[in-house]
Amino acid sequence: MKYSRLTKEQFEELNPEFSTFLATQAIDKAEWDKIKAEKPEVAEQELDVFSDLIWEGVLSKATYLEHFSKNHIFLFHCFDTHVQSIVLKSLVPEVDFLTKDGLQWLSDNMFTDTIEMKVGKKEFTDERNTSIFELIQQGSFLSDGLLYQQINTIIAS
């Protein structure tokens, strides 16, 4: 397995897609129930293959990621061969970017000396999708990129 198995909830959401996936292998509902009962290891393999297919599709389309922690915000813009990042760090330890008040504080103090801002670029050392998956495993989530774009526009001007 290249990525990780989807959760039970994700499989439930993707039930139609999973049914289509099984159908492409000539496995109908009765056959699937039989496989689950008689060959659970084969059923597990099918779940893993389907999970990897879904992850591959999602990661291939991933352009922006965000990761929030108490005192840091990591914004990523993913390209084919590299990722660009903007890292915001609060120099005021009491500020918590995981709260609404913390984000309001960031907005009010963005260009003061209480915010450290770093811009970076890193070439992918592994395959692109594997590298993006690692960021997700570390707590990043897919985003629309609006925050990255807003801050990048201000930095660039």
MDAnalysis code that builds the backbone (N, CA, C; Angstrom):
import MDAnalysis as mda
import numpy as np

u = mda.Universe.empty(471, n_residues=157, atom_resindex=np.repeat(np.arange(157), 3), trajectory=True)
u.add_TopologyAttr("name", ["N", "CA", "C"] * 157)
u.add_TopologyAttr("resid", np.arange(1, 158))
u.add_TopologyAttr("resname", ["MET", "LYS", "TYR", "SER", "ARG", "LEU", "THR", "LYS", "GLU", "GLN", "PHE", "GLU", "GLU", "LEU", "ASN", "PRO", "GLU", "PHE", "SER", "THR", "PHE", "LEU", "ALA", "THR", "GLN", "ALA", "ILE", "ASP", "LYS", "ALA", "GLU", "TRP", "ASP", "LYS", "ILE", "LYS", "ALA", "GLU", "LYS", "PRO", "GLU", "VAL", "ALA", "GLU", "GLN", "GLU", "LEU", "ASP", "VAL", "PHE", "SER", "ASP", "LEU", "ILE", "TRP", "GLU", "GLY", "VAL", "LEU", "SER", "LYS", "ALA", "THR", "TYR", "LEU", "GLU", "HIS", "PHE", "SER", "LYS", "ASN", "HIS", "ILE", "PHE", "LEU", "PHE", "HIS", "CYS", "PHE", "ASP", "THR", "HIS", "VAL", "GLN", "SER", "ILE", "VAL", "LEU", "LYS", "SER", "LEU", "VAL", "PRO", "GLU", "VAL", "ASP", "PHE", "LEU", "THR", "LYS", "ASP", "GLY", "LEU", "GLN", "TRP", "LEU", "SER", "ASP", "ASN", "MET", "PHE", "THR", "ASP", "THR", "ILE", "GLU", "MET", "LYS", "VAL", "GLY", "LYS", "LYS", "GLU", "PHE", "THR", "ASP", "GLU", "ARG", "ASN", "THR", "SER", "ILE", "PHE", "GLU", "LEU", "ILE", "GLN", "GLN", "GLY", "SER", "PHE", "LEU", "SER", "ASP", "GLY", "LEU", "LEU", "TYR", "GLN", "GLN", "ILE", "ASN", "THR", "ILE", "ILE", "ALA", "SER"])
u.atoms.positions = np.array([
    [0.844, -1.173, 0.000],
    [0.000, 0.000, 0.000],
    [0.889, 1.236, 0.000],
    [0.601, 2.147, -0.905],
    [1.444, 3.330, -1.071],
    [1.097, 4.430, -0.069],
    [-0.183, 4.625, 0.204],
    [-0.620, 5.703, 1.101],
    [-1.211, 5.084, 2.366],
    [-2.427, 5.431, 2.705],
    [-3.073, 4.796, 3.854],
    [-4.505, 4.443, 3.475],
    [-5.039, 3.472, 4.178],
    [-6.399, 3.038, 3.889],
    [-7.383, 4.134, 4.291],
    [-8.380, 4.307, 3.458],
    [-9.434, 5.265, 3.772],
    [-10.153, 4.817, 5.036],
    [-10.743, 5.775, 5.734],
    [-11.497, 5.447, 6.940],
    [-12.851, 4.851, 6.558],
    [-13.496, 4.245, 7.533],
    [-14.834, 3.680, 7.308],
    [-15.782, 4.755, 6.776],
    [-15.685, 5.956, 7.351],
    [-16.543, 7.068, 6.921],
    [-16.254, 7.456, 5.468],
    [-14.974, 7.481, 5.105],
    [-14.614, 7.820, 3.727],
    [-15.127, 6.756, 2.748],
    [-15.009, 5.484, 3.148],
    [-15.543, 4.427, 2.286],
    [-17.049, 4.575, 2.113],
    [-17.747, 4.933, 3.196],
    [-19.202, 5.118, 3.106],
    [-19.540, 6.253, 2.145],
    [-18.772, 7.348, 2.217],
    [-18.978, 8.486, 1.308],
    [-18.716, 8.095, -0.144],
    [-17.756, 7.204, -0.337],
    [-17.332, 6.818, -1.685],
    [-17.949, 5.486, -2.130],
    [-19.048, 5.111, -1.499],
    [-19.680, 3.835, -1.815],
    [-19.969, 3.656, -3.308],
    [-20.551, 4.659, -3.990],
    [-20.798, 4.473, -5.433],
    [-19.509, 4.251, -6.227],
    [-18.470, 4.994, -5.881],
    [-17.192, 4.851, -6.570],
    [-16.569, 3.484, -6.302],
    [-16.729, 3.008, -5.048],
    [-16.179, 1.697, -4.712],
    [-16.935, 0.599, -5.464],
    [-18.235, 0.745, -5.574],
    [-19.036, -0.222, -6.337],
    [-18.584, -0.262, -7.791],
    [-18.332, 0.904, -8.369],
    [-17.853, 0.975, -9.750],
    [-16.480, 0.322, -9.868],
    [-15.612, 0.598, -8.884],
    [-14.285, -0.011, -8.853],
    [-14.389, -1.536, -8.852],
    [-15.267, -2.071, -8.007],
    [-15.445, -3.524, -7.965],
    [-16.017, -4.041, -9.282],
    [-16.943, -3.290, -9.850],
    [-17.563, -3.709, -11.110],
    [-16.527, -3.814, -12.236],
    [-15.530, -2.925, -12.218],
    [-14.495, -2.998, -13.258],
    [-13.692, -4.290, -13.146],
    [-13.797, -4.948, -11.993],
    [-13.115, -6.223, -11.786],
    [-14.106, -7.389, -11.808],
    [-15.302, -7.109, -12.340],
    [-16.369, -8.112, -12.439],
    [-16.747, -8.686, -11.078],
    [-16.782, -7.800, -10.065],
    [-17.198, -8.219, -8.727],
    [-18.499, -7.493, -8.398],
    [-19.592, -8.266, -8.293],
    [-20.885, -7.668, -7.920],
    [-21.061, -7.779, -6.405],
    [-22.210, -7.325, -5.909],
    [-22.450, -7.310, -4.460],
    [-22.362, -8.710, -3.858],
    [-22.973, -9.687, -4.509],
    [-22.954, -11.063, -3.989],
    [-21.520, -11.601, -3.939],
    [-20.773, -11.343, -5.001],
    [-19.381, -11.798, -5.057],
    [-18.552, -11.103, -3.976],
    [-18.778, -9.798, -3.785],
    [-18.045, -9.040, -2.758],
    [-18.334, -9.592, -1.368],
    [-19.601, -9.875, -1.090],
    [-19.972, -10.447, 0.217],
    [-19.298, -11.798, 0.425],
    [-19.213, -12.577, -0.642],
    [-18.561, -13.893, -0.572],
    [-17.055, -13.736, -0.310],
    [-16.421, -12.793, -1.006],
    [-14.986, -12.537, -0.810],
    [-14.722, -12.106, 0.630],
    [-15.552, -11.193, 1.141],
    [-15.356, -10.708, 2.521],
    [-15.464, -11.861, 3.520],
    [-16.404, -12.771, 3.268],
    [-16.629, -13.881, 4.206],
    [-15.564, -14.970, 4.081],
    [-15.207, -15.309, 2.841],
    [-14.342, -16.464, 2.620],
    [-12.868, -16.125, 2.432],
    [-12.590, -14.929, 1.933],
    [-11.193, -14.539, 1.675],
    [-10.955, -13.111, 2.163],
    [-10.999, -12.920, 3.481],
    [-10.865, -11.548, 4.009],
    [-9.575, -10.860, 3.581],
    [-8.502, -11.629, 3.371],
    [-7.236, -11.010, 2.951],
    [-7.357, -10.421, 1.549],
    [-8.154, -11.037, 0.681],
    [-8.390, -10.498, -0.667],
    [-9.235, -9.229, -0.567],
    [-10.228, -9.253, 0.313],
    [-11.062, -8.062, 0.525],
    [-10.201, -6.907, 1.025],
    [-9.279, -7.198, 1.941],
    [-8.371, -6.174, 2.470],
    [-7.525, -5.579, 1.340],
    [-7.033, -6.436, 0.448],
    [-6.225, -5.968, -0.681],
    [-7.041, -5.049, -1.589],
    [-8.285, -5.399, -1.827],
    [-9.151, -4.573, -2.677],
    [-9.376, -3.201, -2.036],
    [-9.576, -3.182, -0.722],
    [-9.761, -1.915, -0.003],
    [-8.497, -1.055, -0.110],
    [-7.341, -1.697, -0.007],
    [-6.069, -0.970, -0.099],
    [-5.847, -0.404, -1.496],
    [-6.115, -1.209, -2.517],
    [-5.928, -0.741, -3.901],
    [-6.856, 0.434, -4.183],
    [-8.113, 0.317, -3.764],
    [-9.068, 1.407, -3.967],
    [-8.617, 2.658, -3.218],
    [-8.159, 2.507, -1.986],
    [-7.678, 3.651, -1.196],
    [-6.543, 4.369, -1.920],
    [-5.586, 3.596, -2.422],
    [-4.462, 4.200, -3.144],
    [-4.930, 4.937, -4.394],
    [-5.898, 4.372, -5.104],
    [-6.423, 5.046, -6.298],
    [-7.056, 6.395, -5.938],
    [-7.826, 6.408, -4.873],
    [-8.479, 7.654, -4.430],
    [-7.419, 8.664, -4.009],
    [-6.470, 8.225, -3.175],
    [-5.408, 9.131, -2.737],
    [-4.638, 9.694, -3.923],
    [-4.312, 8.835, -4.890],
    [-3.544, 9.273, -6.055],
    [-4.294, 10.384, -6.788],
    [-5.607, 10.215, -6.948],
    [-6.411, 11.239, -7.620],
    [-6.436, 12.550, -6.845],
    [-6.631, 12.464, -5.551],
    [-6.688, 13.661, -4.704],
    [-5.336, 14.381, -4.704],
    [-4.275, 13.633, -4.505],
    [-2.947, 14.240, -4.413],
    [-2.498, 14.837, -5.737],
    [-2.897, 14.228, -6.842],
    [-2.524, 14.754, -8.163],
    [-3.133, 16.133, -8.402],
    [-4.296, 16.377, -7.794],
    [-4.989, 17.661, -7.963],
    [-4.605, 18.680, -6.894],
    [-3.890, 18.235, -5.859],
    [-3.565, 19.118, -4.733],
    [-2.660, 20.267, -5.194],
    [-3.066, 21.476, -4.866],
    [-2.279, 22.651, -5.207],
    [-1.852, 23.410, -3.953],
    [-2.768, 23.556, -3.008],
    [-2.473, 24.316, -1.785],
    [-2.745, 23.468, -0.554],
    [-1.899, 23.639, 0.451],
    [-2.066, 22.989, 1.749],
    [-1.848, 24.031, 2.831],
    [-2.475, 23.807, 3.971],
    [-2.278, 24.669, 5.135],
    [-2.079, 23.784, 6.357],
    [-1.292, 24.281, 7.296],
    [-1.096, 23.577, 8.561],
    [-1.026, 24.626, 9.668],
    [-1.962, 24.536, 10.598],
    [-2.027, 25.477, 11.711],
    [-1.583, 24.779, 12.989],
    [-0.774, 25.475, 13.774],
    [-0.460, 25.033, 15.128],
    [-0.607, 26.255, 16.027],
    [-0.328, 26.095, 17.301],
    [-0.565, 27.190, 18.246],
    [0.130, 28.485, 17.819],
    [1.397, 28.418, 17.476],
    [2.157, 29.635, 17.172],
    [2.657, 29.727, 15.736],
    [2.299, 28.762, 14.894],
    [2.773, 28.757, 13.504],
    [1.627, 28.505, 12.527],
    [1.763, 29.084, 11.355],
    [0.902, 28.742, 10.228],
    [1.831, 28.459, 9.048],
    [1.665, 27.271, 8.484],
    [2.452, 26.878, 7.312],
    [1.517, 26.875, 6.108],
    [1.876, 27.614, 5.082],
    [1.084, 27.682, 3.856],
    [1.941, 27.132, 2.722],
    [1.395, 26.190, 1.974],
    [2.160, 25.541, 0.913],
    [1.476, 25.703, -0.431],
    [2.280, 25.973, -1.456],
    [1.807, 25.997, -2.844],
    [2.613, 24.922, -3.570],
    [1.923, 23.878, -4.023],
    [2.578, 22.717, -4.620],
    [2.616, 22.829, -6.147],
    [3.800, 22.624, -6.687],
    [4.009, 22.602, -8.135],
    [4.406, 21.184, -8.537],
    [4.789, 20.988, -9.782],
    [5.148, 19.652, -10.247],
    [6.433, 19.125, -9.613],
    [7.416, 20.010, -9.427],
    [8.727, 19.541, -8.965],
    [9.130, 20.099, -7.595],
    [8.377, 21.054, -7.081],
    [8.746, 21.679, -5.812],
    [7.520, 22.231, -5.093],
    [7.751, 22.641, -3.864],
    [6.711, 23.287, -3.066],
    [7.275, 24.607, -2.550],
    [6.456, 25.651, -2.629],
    [6.836, 26.933, -2.051],
    [6.061, 27.076, -0.740],
    [6.695, 27.703, 0.235],
    [6.045, 27.828, 1.538],
    [6.141, 29.244, 2.071],
    [5.136, 29.565, 2.854],
    [5.137, 30.788, 3.649],
    [4.866, 30.320, 5.072],
    [5.776, 30.675, 5.981],
    [5.616, 30.282, 7.374],
    [5.449, 31.540, 8.206],
    [4.367, 31.582, 8.960],
    [4.100, 32.693, 9.865],
    [4.285, 32.187, 11.293],
    [5.034, 32.939, 12.070],
    [5.285, 32.549, 13.457],
    [4.973, 33.723, 14.365],
    [4.193, 33.452, 15.387],
    [3.909, 34.477, 16.385],
    [5.065, 34.537, 17.366],
    [5.577, 35.726, 17.601],
    [6.627, 35.911, 18.588],
    [6.040, 36.238, 19.964],
    [4.706, 36.199, 20.033],
    [3.992, 36.396, 21.298],
    [3.456, 35.016, 21.712],
    [4.098, 34.379, 22.700],
    [3.768, 32.984, 23.038],
    [2.303, 32.730, 23.411],
    [1.613, 33.732, 23.940],
    [0.225, 33.538, 24.376],
    [-0.752, 33.404, 23.203],
    [-0.346, 33.871, 22.042],
    [-1.239, 33.836, 20.874],
    [-1.442, 32.390, 20.423],
    [-2.682, 32.054, 20.109],
    [-3.005, 30.696, 19.668],
    [-3.733, 30.770, 18.334],
    [-3.032, 30.403, 17.258],
    [-3.618, 30.455, 15.917],
    [-4.721, 29.420, 15.719],
    [-4.918, 28.554, 16.687],
    [-5.976, 27.551, 16.581],
    [-7.323, 28.096, 17.067],
    [-7.320, 29.368, 17.489],
    [-8.564, 29.979, 17.957],
    [-8.944, 31.154, 17.052],
    [-10.198, 31.530, 17.126],
    [-10.685, 32.676, 16.351],
    [-9.963, 33.949, 16.792],
    [-9.769, 34.102, 18.104],
    [-9.067, 35.278, 18.624],
    [-7.620, 35.327, 18.116],
    [-6.989, 34.173, 18.048],
    [-5.611, 34.114, 17.561],
    [-5.508, 34.534, 16.105],
    [-6.486, 34.124, 15.302],
    [-6.479, 34.514, 13.888],
    [-6.783, 35.999, 13.720],
    [-7.642, 36.525, 14.588],
    [-7.913, 37.965, 14.561],
    [-6.653, 38.736, 14.948],
    [-5.941, 38.233, 15.954],
    [-4.683, 38.861, 16.363],
    [-3.704, 38.870, 15.191],
    [-3.624, 37.751, 14.469],
    [-2.743, 37.675, 13.296],
    [-3.120, 38.744, 12.281],
    [-4.392, 38.874, 12.013],
    [-4.862, 39.867, 11.054],
    [-4.471, 41.283, 11.485],
    [-4.606, 41.550, 12.776],
    [-4.296, 42.881, 13.301],
    [-2.791, 43.163, 13.369],
    [-1.982, 42.112, 13.459],
    [-0.543, 42.274, 13.692],
    [0.342, 41.734, 12.579],
    [-0.257, 41.422, 11.441],
    [0.452, 40.741, 10.361],
    [1.798, 41.382, 10.018],
    [1.844, 42.679, 9.924],
    [3.084, 43.325, 9.478],
    [3.734, 44.127, 10.590],
    [3.722, 43.538, 11.779],
    [4.420, 44.139, 12.909],
    [5.609, 43.242, 13.258],
    [6.410, 43.675, 14.207],
    [7.562, 42.865, 14.583],
    [7.192, 41.718, 15.526],
    [5.904, 41.495, 15.746],
    [5.463, 40.359, 16.565],
    [5.179, 39.124, 15.705],
    [5.289, 39.278, 14.390],
    [5.106, 38.154, 13.459],
    [6.395, 37.967, 12.662],
    [6.893, 36.752, 12.698],
    [8.045, 36.412, 11.871],
    [7.505, 35.686, 10.635],
    [7.956, 36.123, 9.463],
    [7.473, 35.533, 8.221],
    [8.673, 35.039, 7.416],
    [8.597, 33.780, 6.998],
    [9.671, 33.213, 6.185],
    [9.057, 32.615, 4.919],
    [9.764, 32.781, 3.824],
    [9.335, 32.231, 2.546],
    [10.389, 31.216, 2.131],
    [9.933, 30.083, 1.606],
    [10.893, 29.061, 1.217],
    [10.456, 28.300, -0.015],
    [11.379, 27.510, -0.505],
    [11.114, 26.651, -1.663],
    [11.888, 25.369, -1.436],
    [11.232, 24.230, -1.695],
    [11.907, 22.953, -1.528],
    [11.572, 22.063, -2.713],
    [12.615, 21.542, -3.332],
    [12.418, 20.580, -4.421],
    [11.914, 19.278, -3.807],
    [11.007, 18.608, -4.502],
    [10.552, 17.305, -4.025],
    [11.692, 16.307, -4.178],
    [12.032, 15.621, -3.098],
    [13.068, 14.591, -3.178],
    [12.426, 13.247, -3.518],
    [11.223, 13.026, -3.023],
    [10.446, 11.844, -3.386],
    [9.511, 12.231, -4.521],
    [8.689, 11.298, -4.925],
    [7.655, 11.591, -5.906],
    [6.746, 12.681, -5.334],
    [6.225, 13.551, -6.195],
    [5.400, 14.687, -5.780],
    [4.269, 14.257, -4.846],
    [3.462, 13.297, -5.270],
    [2.290, 12.910, -4.480],
    [2.678, 12.313, -3.134],
    [3.776, 11.581, -3.094],
    [4.252, 11.010, -1.838],
    [4.672, 12.136, -0.885],
    [5.330, 13.148, -1.414],
    [5.759, 14.285, -0.592],
    [4.551, 15.046, -0.041],
    [3.546, 15.247, -0.872],
    [2.333, 15.944, -0.421],
    [1.607, 15.101, 0.625],
    [1.559, 13.792, 0.410],
    [0.918, 12.898, 1.381],
    [1.611, 12.998, 2.739],
    [2.948, 13.097, 2.731],
    [3.698, 13.240, 3.984],
    [3.291, 14.516, 4.721],
    [3.091, 15.608, 3.977],
    [2.642, 16.859, 4.611],
    [1.265, 16.666, 5.246],
    [0.390, 15.937, 4.568],
    [-0.951, 15.665, 5.104],
    [-0.838, 14.798, 6.359],
    [0.029, 13.803, 6.325],
    [0.221, 12.938, 7.490],
    [0.725, 13.733, 8.699],
    [1.439, 14.830, 8.433],
    [1.975, 15.664, 9.508],
    [0.958, 16.708, 9.992],
    [-0.237, 16.710, 9.409],
    [-1.275, 17.610, 9.901],
    [-1.745, 18.662, 8.918],
    [-1.162, 18.718, 7.733],
    [-1.623, 19.684, 6.729],
    [-2.957, 19.215, 6.150],
    [-3.690, 20.172, 5.597],
    [-4.943, 19.834, 4.930],
    [-5.032, 20.605, 3.625],
    [-5.783, 20.064, 2.687],
    [-5.976, 20.714, 1.400],
    [-6.728, 22.013, 1.602],
    [-6.370, 23.045, 0.842],
    [-7.072, 24.318, 0.971],
    [-7.293, 24.936, -0.407],
    [-8.078, 26.006, -0.411],
    [-8.350, 26.719, -1.665],
    [-7.203, 27.672, -2.029],
    [-6.249, 27.846, -1.125],
    [-5.088, 28.674, -1.406],
    [-5.305, 30.164, -1.220],
    [-6.476, 30.541, -0.769],
    [-6.792, 31.962, -0.637],
    [-5.830, 32.681, 0.316],
    [-5.590, 32.095, 1.471],
    [-4.694, 32.724, 2.445],
    [-3.271, 32.813, 1.879],
    [-2.795, 31.741, 1.258],
    [-1.460, 31.766, 0.634],
    [-1.391, 32.893, -0.394],
    [-2.381, 32.956, -1.271],
    [-2.371, 33.957, -2.334],
    [-2.412, 35.389, -1.779],
    [-3.236, 35.608, -0.756],
    [-3.327, 36.942, -0.165],
    [-1.984, 37.380, 0.409],
    [-1.368, 36.496, 1.181],
    [-0.097, 36.851, 1.813],
    [1.003, 36.975, 0.747],
    [1.016, 36.085, -0.215],
    [2.020, 36.127, -1.269],
    [1.916, 37.415, -2.073],
    [0.710, 37.857, -2.345],
    [0.511, 39.113, -3.093],
    [1.068, 40.292, -2.311],
    [0.853, 40.294, -0.993],
    [1.345, 41.387, -0.157],
    [2.881, 41.346, -0.088],
    [3.444, 40.169, 0.044],
    [4.910, 40.027, 0.110],
    [5.545, 40.479, -1.188],
    [4.926, 40.102, -2.299],
    [5.504, 40.387, -3.622],
    [5.438, 41.863, -3.983],
    [4.533, 42.624, -3.348],
    [4.421, 44.052, -3.749],
    [5.374, 44.942, -3.011],
])
